[in-house]
Amino acid sequence: MSSKSITKISFVGIGNVFNAGLGFLFIAAVAKSVSVEDFGRYALITTLLVSLAKITDFGTNSLFVAYSITQNRNLIDKFFTIKLILFMVALPLSLPILYLLKLSEPSLLLLYIFGFIGYTVNFALFGLFQKLEQYHKLIALNTIPASVKGTVALLMFMGVAKPDLTGAFLIFSLSIVPSALLYFYLPDEFKRFKTDTKDLKKYFLRTMPAGTSQLMGEGWSAISNSIAKIAKDFTDVGVFYLADKISSAFSLVSLSIFTVLLPNNATRKRDKSKYDFLETGILSGGILILSVVAIILAKLLIPAFFGEEYLRSASIINFTIMASAITAIHTFMENYFYVENKTGALLYIALTKIGTLLLLSVVLIPIFALSGLAMAQLIAAVAAVLTTLGFMRVYNRKS
């Protein structure tokens, strides 16, 4: 691995950790200021907002970055056209889900819509800054909302502010909106675009396998929280979400690596260089070592900070952290399929993972309750990694 890649990954990683720290500070403040049941409601609606808004990405960011570099083409018009269509489909489709999960109060719905628009713009800007390899602006996309949430969290710990469920969701939803100001820092050629429907079906079909995989990956927390709600109640959602959120630090590690390696590996492909499998192995080993340290720290942190109400979170944290670590590995490995134009494999990987989770949840939750859901997550993550390795081995032999 080049020192340049390490520097970029470190910079993006530090930025993501800083932003996540501020975000978690807000989550902790909310958890301590509302009931466990309301915290479960907050957990479910926020994870649904982020994951359902991710439909507006649906693999277009990664496809845009990879194709723009490997084929040296300007796809900005198609990029925005597909995103506009996805937005017009995704927002109306997501509202009935809130109704079915009993999260359809008018105030929550209004905040959800504003947040959905904000996240749509944020995700689009992320892809553009990734293509430009302007990582400081890419990090700023998340630093702006994280700073808002971190500031409010400090006020909550000081006793100055004590928002209820609606107030907490208001802060979460609207804090993303100011990040849209970074649009003005794009180069002029990325600000000027028009709708381009030529060959749109072809490009959309290319995003479908990767988009389905990405949607399941980004929506993993929302899927798990929804399973917890359907199987149990909002209190169990709150307990599971806390463990899952602490574990999600590994998704930030994965995002940092993927963000840097995708343009790097696309450049290698363009220059007819081979994919660096040693790089992938080293990074995977580092993530597994970090997971062991994280389990030890989390077991101490949860009872000390959150109290007896969340002791069940500590009891499942070892499963959720290992599941997140293994998921992080197969997530950043997926850049191989974008670069090699083999994104069809991502659909099979995603279906394997979600199928394993759903099947094992039906079997394990009645026996082990929330621990069963955490076990199902871990086994599903292992199945996804093995499937990913299998596809990579087959494609590498053919090439």
C-alpha positions as CSV (number, residue, x, y, z in Angstrom):
1,M,0.0,0.0,0.0
2,S,1.4,3.4,-0.9
3,S,2.1,6.0,1.7
4,K,-0.2,8.4,-0.2
5,S,-3.1,6.0,0.2
6,I,-2.3,5.6,3.9
7,T,-2.3,9.3,4.4
8,K,-5.6,9.8,2.6
9,I,-7.3,6.9,4.5
10,S,-5.9,8.3,7.8
11,F,-7.2,11.8,7.1
12,V,-10.7,10.5,6.0
13,G,-10.7,8.1,9.0
14,I,-9.8,10.8,11.5
15,G,-12.5,13.0,10.1
16,N,-15.1,10.2,10.2
17,V,-14.2,9.3,13.8
18,F,-14.4,12.9,14.9
19,N,-17.8,13.3,13.3
20,A,-19.0,10.0,14.7
21,G,-17.9,11.1,18.1
22,L,-20.0,14.2,18.0
23,G,-22.9,12.2,16.6
24,F,-22.6,9.6,19.3
25,L,-22.5,12.3,22.0
26,F,-25.9,13.4,20.8
27,I,-27.2,9.9,20.8
28,A,-26.0,9.4,24.4
29,A,-27.6,12.7,25.4
30,V,-30.9,11.6,23.9
31,A,-30.7,8.1,25.5
32,K,-30.2,9.7,28.9
33,S,-33.0,12.3,28.5
34,V,-35.9,10.2,27.1
35,S,-37.4,6.9,28.1
36,V,-36.0,3.7,26.6
37,E,-39.2,3.3,24.6
38,D,-38.9,6.8,23.1
39,F,-35.3,6.2,22.5
40,G,-36.3,3.1,20.5
41,R,-38.7,5.3,18.5
42,Y,-36.0,7.8,17.9
43,A,-33.6,5.0,16.8
44,L,-36.0,3.5,14.3
45,I,-37.1,6.8,12.6
46,T,-33.6,8.1,12.3
47,T,-32.2,4.9,10.9
48,L,-35.1,4.7,8.5
49,L,-34.5,8.3,7.4
50,V,-30.9,7.7,6.5
51,S,-31.3,4.3,4.9
52,L,-34.4,5.2,2.8
53,A,-32.8,8.5,1.7
54,K,-29.9,6.3,0.6
55,I,-32.2,5.0,-2.2
56,T,-31.4,8.3,-4.0
57,D,-27.8,7.1,-4.2
58,F,-28.5,3.5,-5.2
59,G,-24.9,2.9,-6.4
60,T,-24.8,6.0,-8.6
61,N,-22.0,7.6,-6.5
62,S,-19.6,4.7,-6.9
63,L,-20.5,4.1,-10.5
64,F,-20.0,7.7,-11.3
65,V,-16.5,7.8,-9.7
66,A,-15.4,4.5,-11.2
67,Y,-16.7,5.1,-14.7
68,S,-15.5,8.8,-14.8
69,I,-12.0,7.6,-14.1
70,T,-11.7,4.3,-15.9
71,Q,-13.5,5.5,-19.0
72,N,-12.4,9.2,-18.7
73,R,-16.0,10.4,-19.4
74,N,-18.1,13.2,-18.1
75,L,-21.2,11.6,-16.7
76,I,-22.5,14.5,-14.6
77,D,-25.8,14.9,-16.5
78,K,-26.7,11.3,-16.1
79,F,-25.5,11.3,-12.5
80,F,-28.0,14.1,-11.6
81,T,-30.8,12.7,-13.8
82,I,-30.8,9.3,-12.2
83,K,-30.7,10.9,-8.7
84,L,-33.6,13.1,-9.5
85,I,-35.7,10.2,-10.6
86,L,-34.7,8.1,-7.6
87,F,-35.7,11.0,-5.3
88,M,-39.1,11.3,-6.9
89,V,-39.7,7.5,-6.4
90,A,-38.0,7.0,-3.0
91,L,-39.7,9.8,-0.9
92,P,-43.4,8.7,-1.6
93,L,-42.5,5.1,-1.2
94,S,-40.9,5.6,2.2
95,L,-43.9,7.3,3.9
96,P,-46.1,4.2,4.1
97,I,-43.2,2.4,5.9
98,L,-43.4,5.0,8.7
99,Y,-47.1,4.5,8.9
100,L,-46.8,0.7,9.2
101,L,-44.2,1.1,12.0
102,K,-46.4,3.6,13.9
103,L,-44.1,6.6,13.3
104,S,-46.6,8.7,11.3
105,E,-47.4,11.6,13.6
106,P,-47.7,14.8,11.5
107,S,-44.7,16.6,13.2
108,L,-42.5,13.6,12.6
109,L,-43.6,13.2,9.0
110,L,-42.8,16.9,8.2
111,L,-39.4,16.7,9.8
112,Y,-38.8,13.4,8.0
113,I,-39.5,15.1,4.6
114,F,-37.1,18.0,5.3
115,G,-34.4,15.5,6.5
116,F,-34.9,13.4,3.4
117,I,-34.3,16.3,1.1
118,G,-31.2,17.3,3.1
119,Y,-29.7,13.8,3.0
120,T,-30.4,13.5,-0.7
121,V,-28.3,16.6,-1.4
122,N,-25.6,15.5,1.0
123,F,-25.2,12.1,-0.6
124,A,-25.0,13.6,-4.1
125,L,-22.3,16.1,-3.0
126,F,-20.4,13.2,-1.4
127,G,-20.1,11.4,-4.7
128,L,-18.9,14.6,-6.5
129,F,-16.2,15.4,-3.9
130,Q,-15.1,11.8,-3.9
131,K,-14.6,12.0,-7.7
132,L,-12.6,15.2,-7.2
133,E,-10.6,13.5,-4.4
134,Q,-11.3,16.7,-2.3
135,Y,-11.4,14.8,1.0
136,H,-11.5,17.9,3.2
137,K,-14.7,19.0,1.7
138,L,-16.0,15.5,1.7
139,I,-15.4,15.3,5.5
140,A,-17.0,18.7,5.9
141,L,-20.3,17.3,4.6
142,N,-20.6,15.3,7.8
143,T,-18.7,17.7,10.1
144,I,-21.4,20.4,9.7
145,P,-24.3,18.3,10.9
146,A,-22.2,16.6,13.5
147,S,-21.1,19.9,15.0
148,V,-24.8,21.0,15.3
149,K,-25.6,17.7,17.1
150,G,-22.5,17.9,19.3
151,T,-23.3,21.4,20.4
152,V,-26.9,20.5,21.3
153,A,-25.6,17.4,23.1
154,L,-23.4,19.6,25.3
155,L,-26.3,21.8,26.1
156,M,-28.4,18.7,27.1
157,F,-25.7,17.4,29.4
158,M,-25.4,20.9,31.0
159,G,-29.2,20.9,31.6
160,V,-29.8,23.9,29.3
161,A,-31.8,21.9,26.8
162,K,-34.0,18.8,27.2
163,P,-35.7,17.9,23.9
164,D,-38.4,15.3,23.8
165,L,-38.6,12.7,20.9
166,T,-39.9,15.3,18.4
167,G,-37.3,17.8,19.4
168,A,-34.5,15.3,19.2
169,F,-35.6,14.2,15.7
170,L,-35.9,17.9,14.7
171,I,-32.2,18.4,15.5
172,F,-31.2,15.2,13.7
173,S,-33.2,16.0,10.6
174,L,-32.4,19.7,10.1
175,S,-28.8,19.5,11.1
176,I,-28.0,17.9,7.7
177,V,-29.5,20.8,5.7
178,P,-26.6,23.4,6.1
179,S,-24.2,20.9,4.5
180,A,-25.9,21.8,1.2
181,L,-23.9,25.1,1.2
182,L,-20.8,23.1,0.1
183,Y,-22.4,23.0,-3.3
184,F,-21.0,26.4,-3.9
185,Y,-17.5,25.0,-3.6
186,L,-17.9,22.6,-6.5
187,P,-16.1,23.5,-9.8
188,D,-18.3,25.1,-12.4
189,E,-18.5,22.0,-14.6
190,F,-20.2,20.2,-11.7
191,K,-22.7,23.0,-11.1
192,R,-24.0,23.1,-14.6
193,F,-26.1,20.1,-15.6
194,K,-29.2,19.2,-17.6
195,T,-31.4,16.1,-17.7
196,D,-30.0,13.5,-19.9
197,T,-32.2,10.4,-20.5
198,K,-30.1,8.9,-23.4
199,D,-29.2,5.3,-22.5
200,L,-30.5,6.0,-19.0
201,K,-32.0,2.6,-18.7
202,K,-28.6,1.0,-19.5
203,Y,-26.9,3.0,-16.7
204,F,-29.6,2.4,-14.3
205,L,-29.4,-1.3,-14.8
206,R,-25.7,-1.1,-14.2
207,T,-26.4,0.6,-10.8
208,M,-29.1,-1.9,-9.8
209,P,-26.9,-4.8,-8.4
210,A,-24.6,-2.4,-6.6
211,G,-27.5,-0.2,-5.5
212,T,-29.4,-3.1,-4.0
213,S,-26.3,-4.2,-2.2
214,Q,-25.6,-0.6,-1.0
215,L,-29.2,-0.1,0.1
216,M,-29.1,-3.3,2.2
217,G,-25.7,-2.3,3.6
218,E,-26.6,1.2,4.5
219,G,-30.0,0.1,5.7
220,W,-28.7,-2.7,7.8
221,S,-29.3,-0.9,11.1
222,A,-32.8,0.1,10.0
223,I,-33.5,-3.5,9.0
224,S,-32.3,-4.9,12.3
225,N,-34.2,-2.2,14.3
226,S,-37.4,-3.0,12.3
227,I,-37.0,-6.7,13.0
228,A,-36.6,-5.8,16.7
229,K,-39.8,-3.7,16.6
230,I,-41.8,-6.4,14.8
231,A,-40.6,-9.2,17.0
232,K,-40.7,-7.2,20.3
233,D,-41.3,-3.5,21.0
234,F,-39.8,0.0,20.9
235,T,-37.9,-0.7,24.2
236,D,-36.1,-3.6,22.6
237,V,-35.3,-1.4,19.6
238,G,-33.7,1.1,21.9
239,V,-31.6,-1.5,23.7
240,F,-30.5,-3.1,20.4
241,Y,-29.8,0.3,18.7
242,L,-27.4,1.4,21.4
243,A,-25.2,-1.7,21.0
244,D,-25.5,-1.5,17.2
245,K,-24.6,2.2,17.2
246,I,-21.5,1.7,19.3
247,S,-20.5,-1.1,16.9
248,S,-21.1,1.0,13.8
249,A,-17.7,2.7,14.3
250,F,-16.4,0.0,12.0
251,S,-18.7,1.2,9.2
252,L,-16.8,4.4,9.4
253,V,-13.5,2.6,9.1
254,S,-14.9,0.8,6.1
255,L,-16.2,4.0,4.6
256,S,-12.8,5.7,5.0
257,I,-11.0,2.9,3.2
258,F,-13.6,2.6,0.5
259,T,-13.7,6.3,-0.2
260,V,-9.9,6.4,-0.8
261,L,-9.4,3.0,-2.5
262,L,-12.2,3.3,-5.1
263,P,-10.6,6.2,-7.1
264,N,-7.1,4.7,-6.4
265,N,-8.1,1.3,-7.8
266,A,-10.0,2.8,-10.7
267,T,-6.8,4.6,-11.6
268,R,-4.9,1.3,-11.4
269,K,-7.5,-0.3,-13.7
270,R,-7.2,2.6,-16.2
271,D,-3.4,2.2,-16.2
272,K,-3.8,-1.6,-16.6
273,S,-2.3,-2.4,-13.1
274,K,-3.5,-5.3,-11.0
275,Y,-5.8,-5.0,-8.0
276,D,-3.8,-5.0,-4.7
277,F,-5.0,-8.0,-2.7
278,L,-2.2,-7.7,-0.1
279,E,-3.6,-4.2,0.7
280,T,-7.0,-5.7,1.3
281,G,-5.5,-8.4,3.6
282,I,-3.6,-6.0,5.7
283,L,-6.6,-3.7,6.2
284,S,-8.8,-6.6,7.1
285,G,-6.4,-7.8,9.8
286,G,-6.2,-4.4,11.3
287,I,-10.0,-4.1,11.5
288,L,-10.3,-7.5,13.3
289,I,-7.6,-6.4,15.9
290,L,-9.5,-3.2,16.5
291,S,-12.7,-5.2,17.1
292,V,-11.3,-7.1,20.0
293,V,-10.2,-3.8,21.7
294,A,-13.6,-2.3,21.0
295,I,-15.4,-5.2,22.7
296,I,-13.4,-4.8,25.9
297,L,-14.0,-1.0,26.0
298,A,-17.7,-1.2,25.2
299,K,-18.3,-3.8,27.9
300,L,-17.0,-1.2,30.4
301,L,-18.5,1.9,28.8
302,I,-22.2,0.9,28.6
303,P,-22.9,0.0,32.3
304,A,-20.9,2.9,33.6
305,F,-22.4,5.6,31.4
306,F,-25.9,4.5,30.4
307,G,-26.9,2.6,33.6
308,E,-29.0,-0.4,34.3
309,E,-31.6,0.3,31.7
310,Y,-29.1,-0.6,29.0
311,L,-27.4,-3.6,30.5
312,R,-28.8,-5.8,27.8
313,S,-27.0,-3.7,25.3
314,A,-23.7,-4.7,27.0
315,S,-24.7,-8.4,26.9
316,I,-24.9,-8.4,23.0
317,I,-22.1,-5.9,22.2
318,N,-19.6,-8.7,21.4
319,F,-21.8,-10.1,18.7
320,T,-22.7,-6.7,17.2
321,I,-19.1,-5.4,17.2
322,M,-17.8,-8.5,15.4
323,A,-20.7,-8.4,13.0
324,S,-19.9,-4.7,12.2
325,A,-16.1,-5.4,11.8
326,I,-16.7,-8.3,9.4
327,T,-19.3,-6.2,7.5
328,A,-16.7,-3.4,7.2
329,I,-14.3,-5.8,5.6
330,H,-16.6,-7.0,2.9
331,T,-17.9,-3.5,2.3
332,F,-14.5,-2.0,1.4
333,M,-13.7,-5.1,-0.6
334,E,-16.7,-4.3,-2.8
335,N,-14.7,-1.6,-4.6
336,Y,-13.1,-4.5,-6.5
337,F,-16.4,-5.2,-8.3
338,Y,-17.0,-1.5,-9.2
339,V,-13.5,-1.2,-10.7
340,E,-13.7,-4.5,-12.6
341,N,-17.2,-3.7,-13.8
342,K,-18.6,-6.8,-12.1
343,T,-21.2,-5.2,-10.0
344,G,-23.7,-8.0,-10.7
345,A,-21.9,-10.0,-7.9
346,L,-22.9,-7.4,-5.4
347,L,-26.6,-8.3,-5.8
348,Y,-25.9,-12.0,-5.0
349,I,-23.7,-11.0,-2.0
350,A,-26.5,-8.7,-0.6
351,L,-29.2,-11.4,-1.1
352,T,-27.1,-13.9,0.6
353,K,-26.6,-11.6,3.6
354,I,-30.2,-10.5,4.0
355,G,-31.5,-14.0,3.4
356,T,-29.2,-15.3,6.1
357,L,-30.3,-12.6,8.5
358,L,-34.0,-13.1,8.0
359,L,-33.9,-16.8,8.2
360,L,-31.7,-16.9,11.3
361,S,-33.8,-14.2,13.0
362,V,-36.9,-16.3,12.7
363,V,-35.1,-19.2,14.3
364,L,-32.9,-17.5,16.9
365,I,-35.0,-14.6,18.2
366,P,-37.7,-16.8,19.8
367,I,-34.9,-18.7,21.6
368,F,-32.4,-16.0,22.5
369,A,-34.4,-12.8,22.2
370,L,-32.1,-9.8,21.3
371,S,-29.0,-12.0,21.5
372,G,-30.5,-14.1,18.7
373,L,-30.8,-11.0,16.5
374,A,-27.2,-10.1,17.2
375,M,-26.1,-13.7,16.5
376,A,-28.0,-13.6,13.2
377,Q,-26.2,-10.4,12.2
378,L,-22.8,-11.9,12.9
379,I,-23.5,-15.1,10.9
380,A,-25.0,-13.1,8.0
381,A,-21.8,-10.9,8.0
382,V,-19.6,-14.0,7.8
383,A,-21.7,-15.4,5.0
384,A,-21.3,-12.1,3.1
385,V,-17.5,-12.1,3.4
386,L,-17.2,-15.7,2.3
387,T,-19.5,-15.0,-0.7
388,T,-17.4,-11.9,-1.6
389,L,-14.2,-13.8,-1.4
390,G,-15.7,-16.5,-3.6
391,F,-16.7,-14.1,-6.4
392,M,-13.3,-12.3,-6.2
393,R,-11.5,-15.6,-6.6
394,V,-13.6,-16.6,-9.6
395,Y,-13.2,-13.2,-11.4
396,N,-9.5,-13.0,-10.6
397,R,-8.9,-16.4,-12.2
398,K,-10.8,-15.4,-15.3
399,S,-8.8,-12.2,-15.7
